[in-house]
Amino acid sequence: MTTSRISGFYNMTIEDRRTHLMDTAALTPESLLPFTTGGLSPEAADHMIENVVGLYSLPLGIALNFQVNGRDVLVPMTLEEPSVVAGASFMAKLARAGGGFTATTADPLMIGQMQVINVTNLYEAKLRIYEKKNELIAEADTIDPILKKFGGGARDLEVRVIEDSPIGGFLVVHLIYDVRDAMGANAVNTACERLAPQIESITGGKVHLRILSNLADRRIARARCTIPVKDLAFDDFSGEEVRDGIIAAYAFAAVDPYRAATHNKGIMNGVDSVVIATGNDWRAIEAGAHAYASRSGKYTSLSTWGKDADGNLVGTLEMPMAVGIVGGATKVHPAAQAAVKLMGVKTASELAEIIVSVGLAQNMAALRALATEGIQRGHMSLHARQVAIAAGASGELIEKVAAQMVAEKVVRIDRAEEILKGFTS
C-alpha cells in the first residue's frame, strides 16, 4: 500500500528519492525511468507540435503527506518556482491531522458552443431548435462510439439568445457532452461540427464558430480540509493567531480583485504543476478557473477559509477541472504516463480530486506564510539557491552562498557574486 509519508525525503539524494518512491509505491525502475530521462525524445516531440528544434525541461518534484478521500497519494508536481512543493507537502501534513482532504467531482460534462448568426427571428429559431432537440442529441450521440461504449456521449442541448453584440443579435447553442475520462476537446469539437448543418437547416442562419468552452462549469471539482487549531501553532504564533490570520487574509481576497488575482495564482501554483506533470492542458484549466472566479460579475477568491464550531480551521476549494487520463499528451508523453501511474489514479475524476486538493493545500501554505512570518522568509531561502547558481556557484558553494545571503536578508545576484568571490579568492 502506498504511503505519502517518507521521512527525510528532502535530504536524500535524487537517486535515493527514486528508490524510496519505488519501494513506497511498489513501482519498478522502468516505471520511473521517464522521470530520469525527461521522458520525451526530440523525435516524439516533433509529432506533438510544429517546428520542433529541441526540448525544454522543468523540475519534477514529489509532494508528500497527501491523503485524499482516505487514500495516501504521492503527487508529482512540475514547475520552476521554489517553495511550492515544500509548502504543499507541509500543509498536507497538517491536513492529515484532521482526516486529510475530502474531494468530490461532478460528472465530466463539457460544453460545446455553436454561434448561429444571420438569423431573422432569434426567438422563433430558438424554439425551432428545441423542437428538434432529441434528434440533435441522438445525432451527436453517434459520433464517438468508443466514448459511448464507456458511458459517455451527448446529454443535453441548450439555446441562449444574445440580443446585442458588436454584430447584432445571434444564438448560442450549447451541446452538453459527457466525455468520461478524456479532457474532451476533440470529441466535443467534432460533435459541434457534425451538428452545424442541421442547426443551419433548422434556423435558416449560419453556424459560425463551433468550439469547446473552457469555462467547464458543469465539470466542477471540490475539496475541503479541517486543520485542528492546536496543530497550526508554531514558533511564537498560537494556533488561534494563525487560524485568524489565514481567515483575515482570505477575507481580503474575497472582496478585492487585486488581492484575489494573487490569491488564486497561489492556488494555481499547486493545480497547474500537477496538470503539467500529467500532460493535461494547463492553459485550459487556468482560463476556466479565472472565468469561474468571475461568475458573480466580480472577480473573487476560488477558495474559502473559516472555522468550525470547535474553532478548527476549515478550507474549501471549488473550481472547474477538465482533465483527462486518456488521449492527448497524457498518452503520448512517457513522463505524464509515469506521473499518472505514480498516483495510482484509474479515472479522470480521481485525478481531478487530487489536483483540487493540492490547490487547496498550496493556497493554505501561501496564506499561512503571509499571515505570520511573511512570504519572503521561506520563499527567499529557497530562491537564494537559484540566485547562487546564477552567480556562478557550484557544488558545496551553492549552499554556502545561499546561506549567507539569507542570513544577511539580501538575496540578489550582485551580492551572490561578491560572496562567491570571497569564497574563491
C-alpha positions as CSV (number, residue, x, y, z in Angstrom):
1,M,0.0,0.0,0.0
2,T,1.3,3.4,-0.9
3,T,2.2,5.8,1.8
4,S,2.8,9.5,1.2
5,R,4.8,9.9,4.4
6,I,8.5,9.5,3.6
7,S,10.8,10.7,6.4
8,G,13.8,12.8,5.4
9,F,12.9,12.8,1.7
10,Y,14.1,16.4,1.3
11,N,17.6,15.5,2.5
12,M,18.1,12.4,0.3
13,T,20.0,12.3,-3.0
14,I,17.9,12.2,-6.2
15,E,18.8,8.5,-6.6
16,D,17.7,7.7,-3.1
17,R,14.4,9.5,-3.6
18,R,13.7,7.4,-6.7
19,T,14.5,4.3,-4.7
20,H,12.1,5.3,-1.9
21,L,9.4,6.0,-4.5
22,M,9.7,2.6,-6.0
23,D,9.6,0.9,-2.6
24,T,6.8,3.1,-1.3
25,A,4.5,2.9,-4.3
26,A,5.5,-0.6,-5.4
27,L,6.8,0.6,-8.8
28,T,9.6,-0.9,-11.0
29,P,12.7,1.0,-12.1
30,E,11.2,1.1,-15.6
31,S,8.1,2.9,-14.2
32,L,10.2,5.8,-13.1
33,L,12.6,5.8,-16.0
34,P,10.8,8.7,-17.7
35,F,11.4,10.9,-14.6
36,T,15.1,10.2,-15.1
37,T,15.4,10.9,-18.8
38,G,12.7,13.6,-19.0
39,G,10.6,11.1,-20.8
40,L,10.4,12.8,-24.3
41,S,12.7,12.3,-27.2
42,P,13.1,15.0,-29.9
43,E,11.6,12.6,-32.4
44,A,8.4,12.2,-30.3
45,A,8.2,15.9,-29.7
46,D,8.3,16.5,-33.4
47,H,5.0,14.7,-33.7
48,M,3.4,16.8,-30.9
49,I,3.9,20.4,-32.1
50,E,5.2,22.2,-35.1
51,N,8.7,23.4,-36.0
52,V,10.4,21.4,-33.2
53,V,14.1,22.2,-32.6
54,G,14.6,20.6,-29.2
55,L,13.2,20.0,-25.7
56,Y,12.7,22.3,-22.7
57,S,12.9,20.8,-19.2
58,L,11.3,21.8,-15.9
59,P,11.9,20.3,-12.5
60,L,9.6,17.5,-11.3
61,G,9.2,17.1,-7.6
62,I,7.1,14.9,-5.4
63,A,4.6,16.4,-2.9
64,L,4.4,14.2,0.2
65,N,1.9,13.6,3.0
66,F,-1.2,13.9,0.8
67,Q,-4.3,11.9,1.9
68,V,-7.3,12.3,-0.4
69,N,-10.5,10.6,0.4
70,G,-8.7,8.3,2.8
71,R,-6.0,7.2,0.3
72,D,-2.4,8.2,0.5
73,V,-1.1,9.7,-2.7
74,L,2.4,10.7,-3.9
75,V,1.9,13.7,-6.0
76,P,4.2,14.7,-9.0
77,M,4.5,18.4,-9.5
78,T,6.2,20.1,-12.4
79,L,7.1,23.8,-12.1
80,E,10.1,26.2,-11.7
81,E,9.1,28.1,-8.6
82,P,10.8,27.3,-5.3
83,S,8.8,26.6,-2.1
84,V,5.7,25.3,-3.8
85,V,6.3,21.6,-3.4
86,A,7.6,22.1,0.1
87,G,4.6,24.3,1.1
88,A,2.0,21.9,-0.3
89,S,3.7,18.9,1.4
90,F,3.8,20.7,4.8
91,M,0.1,21.8,4.6
92,A,-0.9,18.2,3.5
93,K,0.9,17.0,6.7
94,L,-1.2,19.4,8.8
95,A,-4.4,18.4,7.0
96,R,-3.7,14.7,7.8
97,A,-4.4,15.5,11.5
98,G,-7.9,16.5,10.5
99,G,-8.5,13.5,8.2
100,G,-6.8,14.7,5.1
101,F,-8.6,16.1,2.1
102,T,-12.2,15.2,1.2
103,A,-12.8,15.7,-2.5
104,T,-15.7,15.2,-5.0
105,T,-16.3,15.8,-8.7
106,A,-19.3,16.4,-10.8
107,D,-20.0,14.3,-13.9
108,P,-17.4,15.0,-16.7
109,L,-19.7,17.3,-18.7
110,M,-18.1,19.6,-21.2
111,I,-19.8,22.4,-23.2
112,G,-19.6,22.7,-27.0
113,Q,-20.7,26.1,-28.3
114,M,-22.2,26.9,-31.7
115,Q,-22.6,30.5,-32.7
116,V,-25.6,31.0,-35.1
117,I,-25.6,34.3,-37.0
118,N,-27.8,35.8,-39.7
119,V,-31.0,34.6,-38.0
120,T,-34.1,36.6,-38.9
121,N,-36.1,35.9,-35.7
122,L,-33.9,34.8,-32.8
123,Y,-36.7,33.6,-30.5
124,E,-38.5,31.7,-33.2
125,A,-35.3,30.0,-34.2
126,K,-34.6,29.2,-30.6
127,L,-37.9,27.3,-30.3
128,R,-37.3,25.5,-33.6
129,I,-34.0,24.1,-32.2
130,Y,-35.7,22.9,-29.0
131,E,-38.4,21.2,-31.1
132,K,-35.6,19.2,-32.8
133,K,-33.6,18.8,-29.6
134,N,-34.0,15.0,-29.3
135,E,-33.0,14.4,-32.9
136,L,-29.9,16.6,-32.5
137,I,-28.8,14.9,-29.3
138,A,-29.3,11.5,-30.9
139,E,-27.1,12.6,-33.9
140,A,-24.4,13.9,-31.6
141,D,-24.5,10.7,-29.6
142,T,-23.4,8.6,-32.6
143,I,-20.2,10.5,-33.2
144,D,-17.8,8.7,-30.8
145,P,-18.7,5.0,-30.4
146,I,-15.7,4.3,-28.1
147,L,-16.7,7.1,-25.8
148,K,-20.3,5.9,-25.9
149,K,-19.1,2.4,-25.0
150,F,-17.7,3.7,-21.8
151,G,-20.9,5.6,-20.9
152,G,-20.2,9.0,-22.4
153,G,-22.0,10.9,-25.1
154,A,-24.4,13.8,-25.7
155,R,-26.5,14.6,-22.7
156,D,-28.4,17.9,-23.4
157,L,-28.8,20.8,-25.7
158,E,-29.4,24.4,-24.6
159,V,-30.1,27.6,-26.6
160,R,-29.2,31.1,-25.5
161,V,-30.2,34.3,-27.2
162,I,-27.6,37.1,-27.4
163,E,-29.7,40.2,-28.1
164,D,-27.0,42.7,-28.6
165,S,-23.3,42.4,-29.6
166,P,-20.9,44.3,-32.0
167,I,-22.5,42.3,-34.9
168,G,-26.1,42.5,-33.5
169,G,-28.1,39.6,-32.2
170,F,-27.3,35.9,-32.6
171,L,-27.9,32.5,-31.0
172,V,-25.6,30.3,-29.0
173,V,-26.3,26.6,-28.9
174,H,-24.7,24.6,-26.1
175,L,-24.1,20.9,-26.6
176,I,-23.6,19.3,-23.2
177,Y,-21.3,16.2,-23.7
178,D,-20.2,13.6,-21.2
179,V,-16.5,12.9,-22.0
180,R,-15.8,10.3,-19.3
181,D,-12.0,10.0,-18.7
182,A,-11.0,12.3,-21.6
183,M,-10.4,16.0,-21.4
184,G,-12.9,16.1,-24.2
185,A,-12.0,18.9,-26.6
186,N,-11.7,16.7,-29.7
187,A,-14.9,14.8,-29.1
188,V,-16.9,18.0,-28.3
189,N,-15.5,19.9,-31.3
190,T,-16.2,17.0,-33.6
191,A,-19.8,16.8,-32.3
192,C,-20.4,20.5,-32.9
193,E,-19.0,20.2,-36.5
194,R,-21.4,17.4,-37.1
195,L,-24.5,19.2,-35.9
196,A,-23.7,22.5,-37.7
197,P,-25.5,21.7,-41.0
198,Q,-28.7,20.6,-39.1
199,I,-28.7,23.7,-37.0
200,E,-28.4,25.8,-40.1
201,S,-31.3,24.0,-41.7
202,I,-33.5,24.4,-38.7
203,T,-32.7,28.1,-38.1
204,G,-32.1,29.4,-41.6
205,G,-29.0,31.0,-40.2
206,K,-25.2,30.3,-40.4
207,V,-23.3,28.4,-37.8
208,H,-20.1,30.4,-37.5
209,L,-17.9,29.3,-34.5
210,R,-18.1,25.7,-33.4
211,I,-15.8,25.2,-30.4
212,L,-15.5,23.8,-26.9
213,S,-15.8,26.2,-24.0
214,N,-13.0,26.2,-21.4
215,L,-15.4,27.5,-18.8
216,A,-16.2,23.9,-17.8
217,D,-18.7,24.9,-15.1
218,R,-20.6,21.6,-15.4
219,R,-17.3,19.7,-14.5
220,I,-16.5,21.0,-11.1
221,A,-14.0,19.6,-8.6
222,R,-14.3,20.4,-4.9
223,A,-12.1,19.8,-1.9
224,R,-12.2,20.6,1.8
225,C,-10.0,20.1,4.8
226,T,-10.1,20.7,8.5
227,I,-6.9,21.6,10.4
228,P,-7.1,21.2,14.2
229,V,-6.3,24.6,15.7
230,K,-3.6,23.3,18.0
231,D,-1.7,22.0,15.0
232,L,-1.5,25.5,13.5
233,A,0.8,26.8,16.3
234,F,4.5,27.3,15.6
235,D,7.3,29.5,16.9
236,D,5.7,32.4,18.8
237,F,2.4,32.1,16.9
238,S,-0.6,30.4,18.7
239,G,-2.9,28.2,16.7
240,E,-5.7,30.8,17.1
241,E,-3.4,33.6,15.8
242,V,-2.5,31.5,12.7
243,R,-6.1,30.5,12.1
244,D,-7.5,34.0,12.4
245,G,-4.6,35.4,10.2
246,I,-5.5,32.9,7.4
247,I,-9.2,33.8,7.6
248,A,-8.4,37.5,7.5
249,A,-6.1,37.0,4.5
250,Y,-8.9,35.1,2.7
251,A,-11.4,37.9,3.5
252,F,-9.1,40.3,1.7
253,A,-9.2,38.1,-1.5
254,A,-12.9,37.6,-1.2
255,V,-13.6,41.3,-1.6
256,D,-10.7,42.8,-3.6
257,P,-9.9,41.6,-7.2
258,Y,-6.3,42.9,-7.0
259,R,-5.6,40.6,-4.0
260,A,-7.9,37.8,-5.4
261,A,-5.7,37.6,-8.5
262,T,-2.6,36.8,-6.5
263,H,-4.5,34.6,-4.0
264,N,-5.8,32.5,-6.9
265,K,-2.4,32.4,-8.5
266,G,-1.2,30.7,-5.4
267,I,-3.9,28.1,-5.8
268,M,-2.9,27.6,-9.4
269,N,0.8,27.1,-8.4
270,G,-0.4,23.8,-7.0
271,V,-3.1,23.0,-9.6
272,D,-1.0,23.7,-12.7
273,S,2.0,21.8,-11.5
274,V,0.1,18.6,-11.3
275,V,-1.8,19.3,-14.5
276,I,1.5,19.8,-16.3
277,A,3.1,16.7,-14.8
278,T,0.2,14.6,-16.1
279,G,0.3,16.1,-19.6
280,N,-3.0,17.9,-19.3
281,D,-3.9,21.4,-20.7
282,W,-2.9,23.9,-18.0
283,R,-3.9,26.9,-20.1
284,A,-7.5,25.5,-20.3
285,I,-7.5,24.9,-16.6
286,E,-6.2,28.5,-15.9
287,A,-8.8,30.0,-18.3
288,G,-11.7,28.1,-16.7
289,A,-10.5,28.9,-13.1
290,H,-10.3,32.6,-13.6
291,A,-13.6,32.8,-15.6
292,Y,-15.3,30.8,-12.8
293,A,-13.8,33.2,-10.2
294,S,-15.7,36.0,-12.0
295,R,-19.0,34.2,-12.4
296,S,-20.8,36.6,-10.0
297,G,-19.8,39.5,-12.1
298,K,-16.8,40.4,-9.8
299,Y,-13.5,38.5,-9.6
300,T,-13.1,36.9,-6.3
301,S,-11.4,34.0,-4.4
302,L,-11.8,30.5,-5.6
303,S,-11.3,29.2,-2.0
304,T,-13.0,29.9,1.3
305,W,-11.5,29.8,4.8
306,G,-13.3,29.9,8.1
307,K,-13.7,27.9,11.4
308,D,-16.0,25.2,12.7
309,A,-17.9,25.0,15.9
310,D,-14.7,23.7,17.7
311,G,-12.6,26.6,16.4
312,N,-10.7,24.5,13.9
313,L,-9.6,26.0,10.6
314,V,-11.8,24.8,7.6
315,G,-10.8,25.4,4.0
316,T,-12.8,24.7,0.8
317,L,-12.0,25.0,-2.9
318,E,-14.3,24.7,-5.8
319,M,-13.3,25.1,-9.5
320,P,-13.7,23.7,-13.0
321,M,-11.3,20.8,-13.6
322,A,-11.3,19.5,-17.2
323,V,-8.5,16.9,-17.0
324,G,-8.2,13.5,-18.6
325,I,-6.1,10.4,-18.4
326,V,-6.8,9.1,-21.9
327,G,-5.8,10.8,-25.2
328,G,-3.6,13.8,-25.9
329,A,-0.2,14.4,-24.4
330,T,-1.2,12.3,-21.3
331,K,-1.0,9.2,-23.5
332,V,1.9,10.4,-25.7
333,H,4.3,11.7,-23.1
334,P,6.1,8.9,-21.2
335,A,6.7,11.1,-18.1
336,A,2.9,12.0,-18.0
337,Q,2.1,8.3,-18.1
338,A,4.6,7.7,-15.3
339,A,3.0,10.5,-13.2
340,V,-0.5,9.0,-13.6
341,K,0.8,5.6,-12.6
342,L,2.7,7.0,-9.6
343,M,-0.6,8.5,-8.3
344,G,-2.5,5.3,-8.9
345,V,-5.4,7.0,-10.4
346,K,-7.9,5.0,-12.6
347,T,-10.3,7.7,-13.6
348,A,-10.2,11.4,-14.6
349,S,-12.4,12.1,-11.6
350,E,-9.8,10.7,-9.2
351,L,-7.1,12.9,-10.8
352,A,-9.3,16.0,-10.6
353,E,-9.9,15.3,-6.9
354,I,-6.1,15.1,-6.2
355,I,-5.4,18.2,-8.2
356,V,-8.0,20.3,-6.4
357,S,-6.7,19.1,-3.0
358,V,-3.2,20.2,-4.0
359,G,-4.6,23.6,-5.0
360,L,-6.2,24.0,-1.6
361,A,-3.0,22.9,0.2
362,Q,-0.9,25.3,-1.7
363,N,-3.4,28.1,-1.0
364,M,-3.1,27.4,2.7
365,A,0.7,27.4,2.5
366,A,0.7,30.9,1.0
367,L,-1.9,32.3,3.4
368,R,-0.1,30.9,6.4
369,A,3.1,32.4,5.4
370,L,1.5,35.8,4.6
371,A,-0.4,35.9,7.8
372,T,2.5,35.1,10.0
373,E,6.3,35.3,9.2
374,G,5.8,36.9,5.7
375,I,6.0,35.2,2.3
376,Q,9.7,36.1,1.8
377,R,11.3,34.1,4.7
378,G,10.7,30.6,3.4
379,H,10.4,31.5,-0.3
380,M,13.6,33.5,-0.4
381,S,15.7,30.9,1.4
382,L,14.9,28.5,-1.4
383,H,15.1,31.2,-4.1
384,A,18.6,32.0,-2.8
385,R,20.0,28.8,-4.2
386,Q,18.8,29.7,-7.7
387,V,20.5,33.1,-7.3
388,A,23.7,31.5,-6.1
389,I,23.8,29.2,-9.2
390,A,23.0,32.2,-11.5
391,A,26.0,33.9,-9.9
392,G,28.2,31.0,-10.9
393,A,28.3,28.9,-7.7
394,S,28.6,25.2,-8.0
395,G,28.8,22.2,-5.6
396,E,29.1,23.0,-1.9
397,L,29.4,26.7,-2.7
398,I,25.7,26.9,-3.7
399,E,24.5,26.2,-0.2
400,K,27.3,28.4,1.4
401,V,26.5,31.4,-0.8
402,A,22.7,30.9,-0.4
403,A,23.0,30.6,3.4
404,Q,25.0,33.9,3.7
405,M,22.5,35.8,1.6
406,V,19.6,34.5,3.7
407,A,21.4,35.4,6.9
408,E,22.0,38.9,5.5
409,K,18.5,39.1,4.1
410,V,19.9,40.3,0.8
411,V,19.1,37.8,-1.9
412,R,20.4,39.5,-5.1
413,I,22.8,38.3,-7.8
414,D,25.2,41.1,-7.3
415,R,25.6,40.2,-3.6
416,A,25.9,36.5,-4.6
417,E,28.7,37.3,-6.9
418,E,30.5,39.3,-4.1
419,I,30.1,36.4,-1.6
420,L,31.2,33.8,-4.2
421,K,34.3,35.9,-4.9
422,G,35.1,35.9,-1.2
423,F,34.9,32.1,-1.0
424,T,37.0,31.5,-4.1
425,S,39.7,34.3,-3.9
